[in-house]
Amino acid sequence: MIRLVIVDDHPVVRAGLVGLLSDEPGLEVVGEAADGAAAVRIVAATAPDVVLMDLRMPGVDGVEATARLVSEHAARVLILTTYESDDQILAAIEAGASGYLLKAAPRDEIVAGIHSVAAGQTALSPQVAVRLVERMREPATESAASLTTRETEVLRLVAAGRSNKQIAVDLGIGESTVKTHLLRVFDKLGVTDRTRAVTLAMERGLLP
């Protein structure tokens, strides 16, 4: 029996997933959460085999929650979302997600993905797999030139004088996620502070 926790901020969607998967032989829903913070608490209490995670949620979003669940509880997280932008896919995989499926996927694909992740394997929707392969085929460039769109957005707002908290509100993400993006920017640019990151990014034409 594979024990599941389902995380989604939309009650109707969450209830639909609970109903869909509770009827599936071999699966048991042991908890559900409406945001990332609640997910961390519930996973700590229930120790599920797989966490089915949405990405965009208020407060602690799916990427931040995934990173915490993987690092703090060695959880196996399967992203199930309507979003498939390159930045979101990469952020989720970098956070430690074991799979990335779209909510529009057939029931059989979602169930198969859950079984794969529970077995320690990966599960990617065909659309996501194609995006990852295309990304890997892109010509290698300087690490600084490989800033993601989200990292560039965060850095642009830093240049505009916005605080981490303000940036989180502007972009609809968690403040911890903003910090994570900034740390990646610092690493790629080889700097240790916000001012130098903005200055160097402008010098290299990465910011207007």
N, C-alpha and C positions, 0 to 999 in steps of 0.2 A: 504494500500500500504506500503510495507516494503522498506525503502530507504537504499541503499547499497553504501559503498565505497570499491573499490577493490584495493588491494596493492600487487604488484608483480613486480620484477625488469626486467622480460623478456617481452618485448613489444608484442611478438606474443602470449604468454600465456595470458597476461593481456587482449589483444584485443579479444582473444577467449572466455575468461570468461565474458567480457562485452557483447559480442554478444549472448552468451549462456543464460545469465541471463536476459538480456534486453527483450528477447522474452517471458519470463516466466510471466504469469498473476500474478499480485499481487506483483511483484518486480520492483524496479526502481533503476538504477545505477545513483547516483548523483555525483560521483567523482571517480577518480582513481589516484594512486600514484605509483612511481617506487622505493621508498625507505621509510624507517620508518620516517625520518624527514619530508618528504613531506606529509606522511599520517597524522601526528599530525596536520600539518597546515590545511589540507583539512577537517579533521574531525572537527576541531575548527570552520571552516567556514560553514560546511554543516549540522552538527549534525545528522548523519545517525542513523538508527536503528541498523544496523549490519555492522561491518568492517570485510571483508574477507581478511585475512592476510597470506602472505607467510612468511617463517622463515628466509632463507638465502638471505640477501640483503646487498649491500655495505653500509658502513657508519652505520647508525642506523638499526640494524637487527630487525627481527620480534619479538623476545622476549622483547627487550628493548622498542620497539615501543608499544607493547601490555601493558607493565607495565605503560608507560606514559599515554596512552589513557585511561586506566582503572582508574588510580589515578587522572588524570587531567580533564577528560571529562566523567567519569562514562560510558565509551563506552562498548558495548558488542562486543567482538572480537571472530571470528571463524577462527581458524588456518586452512589453506588449503595449504598443502605442499606435497612434494614427500618424506620427511624424517620422519622416525618413530623410531629413537633410543630412549632408555629409558630416557637419559639425556635431549633430546630435548622435549620429551613429558612432563616430569616433570617440566622443566624450563618454558614451555609455560603455563602450568596449574598454577604453582606458581606465574607467572606474572599476572594472572587474566583472562586468556582466558576462554571463556564459552564453547568452543568445539574444537575438533581436528579431521579433516578429511584429507584423502589423495586425491591427485589430480587424482589418478586412479579410484576413486569412481564413480559409475554411477551418471548420472545427477540427477535422482530422489533422491538419497541419499544426494547430495549436497543441493538441493532445500529444502528437508525436514529438513536438519541441519540448514539452514538459518531461516526457520520458527520456529524451536525449540528455537534457540538462541534469536530471536526477541521476543519470548514469555517468556523469562526469564528462559528457561530450558537449559540443556546441550545437546551436540551432540558429540558423539565419534564414530569413525569408529570401526567396530568389531575388527580389528587388534589392535588398540590402547587400546580398552577396555580390551582385553586379557592381554596386557602388563601391564596395571595398576593393574589389579587383581593379576597377578603373583608377581608384585613388593610389593603389600600389604601383600602377603602371606609369604614373605621372613622373616626368623627369626629375631626378634628384636636384635640389637647389640648396642654397645656404639655409641653415636651420632658421635663421631670422626671417627668410622669405616664405617660410612655411607656416606662418601664423594663420590660425584658422579664422574664419569670418567672425566667430564669437569672440576670440581673443582680440581681434582688431577692434570690434565694437567696444569691448571693455576698456582697451587702451585709449580709444578715442574719447570715451567719457572721462577717463582719468585726466587726459589732456585738457578737458573742459572744466576741470576742477571739481568733479563730482567725487563724493566719498564712496566707500564700498557699499554702505547702506543705501545711498541714493542710486548707485548703479544697479543694485539688486532690484530696486523698485522699478527703475526705468526698463530693465530687460525682463522683468518677471521671473527672476531666478533667486535662489537663496544667497545670502551674504557669504556663506562658506564657499559656494560655487564660484563667486566672484574672486575670492582669495585664491582658489585653486587655479583659475584662469590666469591670474596675475603671476602666480609662481611659475607657471609654464612659460609665460612671456619672458619673465626674468631669466629663466634657464636658457631659452632659445636665443635671447639677445646677449646673454653673458653679463647681466647687470644684477644689482642687488637692491635697487630702490626705484620707486615710481618715477621720480624726476628724470633719472638717467634713462629709464626705459622709454619715456616719451621723447626725450631729446634724441636718442639714438634711432628710434623708429622714424622720426621726422628726417633725420640726416640720410637715412637709407630709403626714403620715399615710401615707407610703409604706412604713414599717416599724412593726410593733406596738410 
